[in-house]
Amino acid sequence: MADILEIVDRIEELAASGRKVPMSKMVLVDPDQLSKLIEQLRMTVPDDYSRAQEVLRKREDLLSQGLDEARRIRASAENELRSRVEEANVVKEAQKYAEQLLAEAQQKAKRVLETAEAEAKKRREAADQYSQEVLYQLEQDVAGVLTTIRHGIEVLDARQSAKAVRSA
């Protein structure tokens, strides 16, 4: 499926290849071709939205991986603590070391989560900005084509009115 910019390019080509109305800047375009291109646009926009959703899904995956890593580190720290406690008379050192590992694990998990959230936010904002820019451009292009079509209709209406006056 074509992306939005390709479809917009085809709309521009359609407008450029249309028959020019004599003595005006207006161009006649095939409404069926224009309708097909507009329908393709309607089908393409959800694809761009799906890509933005994919970015959000990846954010969730990163967060999940960060939590899994934090749990693994914590479990590792707890296992290390149990192992040290079971060993002989280094109970105090083992507890201190385990607490340090746990604190480091929590700090690392916090950093991973903050990084993942910041990256997800940037990607979401970039996806939103991209979608907005594409939609604004699409709106401008479609408005231009519609203006061209309206001018063509007005010229034809004027011709028919003039023809009717001459016939009467």
C-alpha positions in Angstrom: 0.0 0.0 0.0 1.3 3.4 -0.9 2.2 5.9 1.8 0.5 9.2 2.2 3.1 11.2 0.4 3.0 9.0 -2.6 -0.8 9.4 -2.8 -0.5 13.1 -2.5 2.1 13.1 -5.3 -0.4 11.2 -7.4 -3.1 13.7 -6.6 -0.7 16.5 -7.7 0.1 14.6 -10.9 -3.6 14.2 -11.6 -4.1 17.9 -11.1 -1.1 18.7 -13.3 -2.2 16.3 -16.1 -5.8 17.5 -16.2 -7.2 19.3 -19.1 -6.8 23.1 -18.9 -9.9 25.2 -19.2 -9.3 27.7 -22.0 -8.7 31.3 -20.8 -8.4 30.4 -17.1 -6.1 28.8 -14.7 -8.5 26.0 -14.0 -7.9 22.3 -14.8 -10.5 19.6 -15.3 -9.6 16.3 -13.5 -11.2 12.9 -13.6 -13.4 12.7 -10.5 -13.2 8.9 -10.5 -9.4 9.0 -10.3 -9.6 11.7 -7.6 -12.1 9.6 -5.6 -9.8 6.6 -5.8 -6.8 8.5 -4.6 -8.8 10.0 -1.7 -10.0 6.5 -0.8 -6.4 5.3 -0.8 -5.6 8.2 1.6 -8.3 7.1 3.9 -6.9 3.6 4.0 -3.3 4.8 4.4 -3.9 7.1 7.4 -4.7 4.1 9.7 -1.4 2.5 8.7 0.4 5.6 10.0 -1.7 5.4 13.1 -0.7 1.7 13.4 3.0 2.7 13.2 2.5 5.2 16.1 0.7 2.4 18.0 3.8 0.2 17.4 6.0 2.8 18.9 3.8 2.9 22.0 3.9 -0.9 22.1 7.7 -0.9 22.0 7.6 1.6 24.9 5.6 -0.9 26.9 8.0 -3.7 26.0 10.9 -1.5 27.2 9.1 -0.8 30.5 8.4 -4.5 30.9 12.0 -5.4 30.2 13.2 -2.9 32.7 10.8 -4.3 35.4 12.0 -7.9 34.5 15.6 -6.8 34.8 14.9 -5.2 38.2 13.1 -8.3 39.4 16.0 -10.5 38.2 18.5 -8.2 39.9 16.5 -8.2 43.1 16.1 -12.0 43.0 19.8 -12.2 42.5 20.5 -9.9 45.4 18.2 -11.9 47.6 19.8 -15.1 46.7 23.2 -13.6 47.3 22.0 -12.5 50.8 20.6 -16.0 51.7 23.9 -17.5 50.5 26.0 -15.2 52.7 23.7 -15.6 55.7 24.1 -19.4 55.5 27.9 -19.1 55.3 29.4 -18.6 58.7 30.0 -15.5 60.8 29.8 -12.9 58.0 26.2 -12.3 58.6 26.6 -8.5 59.1 28.7 -8.1 56.0 26.3 -10.2 53.9 23.3 -8.1 55.0 25.1 -4.9 54.2 26.2 -6.2 50.8 22.7 -7.4 50.0 21.2 -4.0 50.9 23.8 -2.3 48.7 23.0 -4.7 45.8 19.3 -4.1 46.3 19.8 -0.3 46.4 21.9 -0.5 43.2 19.3 -2.7 41.6 16.5 -0.3 42.5 18.6 2.6 41.2 19.4 0.8 38.0 15.7 -0.2 37.6 14.7 3.3 38.2 17.2 4.6 35.6 16.0 2.0 33.1 12.4 2.9 33.6 13.1 6.6 33.3 15.1 6.1 30.2 12.4 3.9 28.7 9.7 6.4 29.6 11.7 9.3 28.1 12.4 7.4 24.9 8.7 6.4 24.6 7.6 9.9 25.2 10.0 11.2 22.5 8.9 8.6 20.0 5.2 9.2 20.8 5.7 13.0 20.3 7.6 12.4 17.1 4.9 10.1 15.8 2.2 12.6 16.8 4.1 15.4 15.1 4.7 13.4 12.0 1.1 12.4 11.8 0.0 16.0 12.3 2.3 17.3 9.6 1.2 14.6 7.1 -2.5 15.4 7.8 -1.9 19.2 7.5 -0.2 18.6 4.2 -2.9 16.3 3.0 -5.5 18.9 4.0 -3.8 21.6 2.0 -3.4 19.3 -1.0 -7.0 18.2 -1.0 -8.2 21.8 -0.5 -6.2 22.8 -3.6 -7.6 20.0 -5.6 -11.2 20.9 -4.4 -10.6 24.5 -5.3 -9.5 23.4 -8.8 -12.6 21.3 -9.1 -14.9 24.1 -7.9 -13.4 26.5 -10.4 -14.0 23.9 -13.2 -17.6 23.5 -12.2 -18.1 27.3 -12.1 -16.6 27.6 -15.6 -18.9 24.9 -16.9 -21.9 26.5 -15.1 -21.0 29.8 -16.7 -20.8 28.2 -20.1 -24.1 26.5 -19.7 -25.7 29.7 -18.6 -24.2 31.6 -21.5 -25.4 28.9 -23.9 -28.9 29.0 -22.4 -29.0 32.8 -22.8 -27.9 32.6 -26.4 -30.5 29.8 -27.1 -33.3 31.9 -25.5 
